[in-house]
Amino acid sequence: MFPKNAWYVAAMAEEVGEQPLGRTICKEPMVIYRNAAGSVVALEDFCPHRGAPLSLGRVVDGQLVCGYHGLAMGCDGKTVSMPGQRVRGFPAIRAFPAIERYGFIWVWPGAGVPTPLHPLHWAESPDWAYGGGRYHIQCDYRLMVDNLMDLTHETYVHATSIGQKEIDEAPVNTKVNGDEVVTSRFMDKVHAPPFWRMALRGNGLPEDQLVDRWQVCRFTPPSHVMIEVGVALAGHGGYDADPQHKVSALVVDFITPETDTSHHYFWGMARNFKPQDSALTDTIREGQGKIFSEDMEMLERQQRNLLTHPERKLLALNIDAGGVQSRRVIERWLQAERDAAGAVLATAGAAG
């Protein structure tokens, strides 16, 4: 259902403070906390003593202490101590690779040696500002990928914020470059919808003039979607317009599977205009939050329908190409993991 040999966002950095955080990633219940040095640690959320969730415990001097009987765990998943008991011989629980970078906590729920985390240019530059949040959504994570790789729904789901009829009318172009899927749509000489009128005001540009608008959606596995969006005053070059004539941003979508029918959705917007304006960041975050909450209701209801009618075959249109191609990439990754696991079993069998 979802690749495991990959880095997933498990939490925003500020979510992991003095108390342990319990979160399920790719069906793996984890407890995430900070050790004495402040570094993040991710362990199996299972006390080896009686099976209690360690996320209900506390952190004492950098050690995770079970909230049931006081068993202290080491960062490597090995037991350290317990009042009045000998516990160092207990079997270790699983420790997951975890790192903190770009304002997020990333975990590797799979096997093998983790690959380097991909760079995020906007998160490393002072010329960019970012604001976002997290939603816990009760649907298959691939439905969210479908949703983000086809923005036709904006006309209907987000009619009062970013939707407009020209989205339906603009042709859609989809390309596959290796594991990257790119779907793009360009609209010339249109009126800016409410969200973009707000952004134009925020950048000191007139909001009542015609604009050229663009949407470039990029899927990369395991389940990340980055969307280049923006508007430029008409006649100044559209996507390639000089910064003084446009407002552009990157919609950041980290989609982390929880179970087969639920996921954690880390959403936000990175922008390279007025990055020091914290009030503008808050305004954009609030507007985006409302927009994505509209997606949440639609996707959860869609998931319930699909569970009720599993025998029904869904129709595919040309606007679905981005989602279809993204699912093919996911399936390739899944097959590669199945092949690797099969090879390991075959080798072990031969050795035995």
Secondary structure in CASP SS format (residue, H / E / C, confidence):
PFRMAT SS
TARGET T0000
AUTHOR 0000-0000-0000
METHOD secondary structure of the structure
MODEL  1
M C 1.00
F C 1.00
P C 1.00
K C 1.00
N C 1.00
A C 1.00
W C 1.00
Y E 1.00
V E 1.00
A E 1.00
A E 1.00
M E 1.00
A H 1.00
E H 1.00
E H 1.00
V C 1.00
G C 1.00
E C 1.00
Q C 1.00
P C 1.00
L E 1.00
G E 1.00
R E 1.00
T E 1.00
I E 1.00
C C 1.00
K C 1.00
E E 1.00
P E 1.00
M E 1.00
V E 1.00
I E 1.00
Y E 1.00
R E 1.00
N C 1.00
A C 1.00
A C 1.00
G C 1.00
S C 1.00
V E 1.00
V E 1.00
A E 1.00
L E 1.00
E E 1.00
D C 1.00
F C 1.00
C C 1.00
P C 1.00
H C 1.00
R C 1.00
G C 1.00
A C 1.00
P C 1.00
L H 1.00
S H 1.00
L H 1.00
G C 1.00
R E 1.00
V E 1.00
V E 1.00
D C 1.00
G C 1.00
Q E 1.00
L E 1.00
V E 1.00
C C 1.00
G C 1.00
Y C 1.00
H C 1.00
G C 1.00
L C 1.00
A E 1.00
M E 1.00
G C 1.00
C C 1.00
D C 1.00
G C 1.00
K C 1.00
T E 1.00
V E 1.00
S E 1.00
M E 1.00
P C 1.00
G C 1.00
Q E 1.00
R C 1.00
V C 1.00
R C 1.00
G C 1.00
F C 1.00
P C 1.00
A C 1.00
I C 1.00
R C 1.00
A E 1.00
F E 1.00
P C 1.00
A E 1.00
I E 1.00
E E 1.00
R E 1.00
Y C 1.00
G C 1.00
F E 1.00
I E 1.00
W E 1.00
V E 1.00
W C 1.00
P C 1.00
G C 1.00
A C 1.00
G C 1.00
V C 1.00
P C 1.00
T C 1.00
P C 1.00
L C 1.00
H C 1.00
P C 1.00
L C 1.00
H H 1.00
W H 1.00
A H 1.00
E C 1.00
S C 1.00
P C 1.00
D C 1.00
W C 1.00
A E 1.00
Y E 1.00
G E 1.00
G E 1.00
G E 1.00
R E 1.00
Y E 1.00
H E 1.00
I E 1.00
Q C 1.00
C C 1.00
D C 1.00
Y H 1.00
R H 1.00
L H 1.00
M H 1.00
V H 1.00
D H 1.00
N H 1.00
L H 1.00
M H 1.00
D C 1.00
L H 1.00
T H 1.00
H H 1.00
E H 1.00
T H 1.00
Y H 1.00
V H 1.00
H C 1.00
A C 1.00
T C 1.00
S C 1.00
I C 1.00
G C 1.00
Q C 1.00
K C 1.00
E H 1.00
I H 1.00
D H 1.00
E H 1.00
A C 1.00
P C 1.00
V C 1.00
N E 1.00
T E 1.00
K E 1.00
V E 1.00
N E 1.00
G C 1.00
D C 1.00
E E 1.00
V E 1.00
V E 1.00
T E 1.00
S E 1.00
R E 1.00
F E 1.00
M E 1.00
D E 1.00
K E 1.00
V E 1.00
H C 1.00
A C 1.00
P C 1.00
P H 1.00
F H 1.00
W H 1.00
R H 1.00
M H 1.00
A H 1.00
L H 1.00
R H 1.00
G H 1.00
N C 1.00
G C 1.00
L C 1.00
P C 1.00
E C 1.00
D C 1.00
Q C 1.00
L C 1.00
V E 1.00
D E 1.00
R E 1.00
W E 1.00
Q E 1.00
V E 1.00
C E 1.00
R E 1.00
F E 1.00
T E 1.00
P C 1.00
P C 1.00
S C 1.00
H E 1.00
V E 1.00
M E 1.00
I E 1.00
E E 1.00
V E 1.00
G E 1.00
V E 1.00
A E 1.00
L E 1.00
A C 1.00
G C 1.00
H C 1.00
G C 1.00
G H 1.00
Y H 1.00
D H 1.00
A C 1.00
D C 1.00
P H 1.00
Q H 1.00
H H 1.00
K E 1.00
V E 1.00
S E 1.00
A E 1.00
L E 1.00
V E 1.00
V E 1.00
D E 1.00
F E 1.00
I E 1.00
T E 1.00
P E 1.00
E E 1.00
T E 1.00
D C 1.00
T C 1.00
S E 1.00
H E 1.00
H E 1.00
Y E 1.00
F E 1.00
W E 1.00
G E 1.00
M E 1.00
A E 1.00
R E 1.00
N C 1.00
F C 1.00
K C 1.00
P C 1.00
Q C 1.00
D C 1.00
S H 1.00
A H 1.00
L H 1.00
T H 1.00
D H 1.00
T H 1.00
I H 1.00
R H 1.00
E H 1.00
G H 1.00
Q H 1.00
G H 1.00
K H 1.00
I H 1.00
F H 1.00
S H 1.00
E H 1.00
D H 1.00
M H 1.00
E H 1.00
M H 1.00
L H 1.00
E H 1.00
R H 1.00
Q H 1.00
Q H 1.00
R H 1.00
N H 1.00
L H 1.00
L H 1.00
T H 1.00
H C 1.00
P C 1.00
E C 1.00
R C 1.00
K C 1.00
L C 1.00
L C 1.00
A C 1.00
L C 1.00
N H 1.00
I H 1.00
D H 1.00
A H 1.00
G H 1.00
G H 1.00
V H 1.00
Q H 1.00
S H 1.00
R H 1.00
R H 1.00
V H 1.00
I H 1.00
E H 1.00
R H 1.00
W H 1.00
L H 1.00
Q H 1.00
A H 1.00
E H 1.00
R H 1.00
D H 1.00
A H 1.00
A H 1.00
G H 1.00
A H 1.00
V H 1.00
L H 1.00
A H 1.00
T H 1.00
A H 1.00
G H 1.00
A H 1.00
A H 1.00
G C 1.00
END
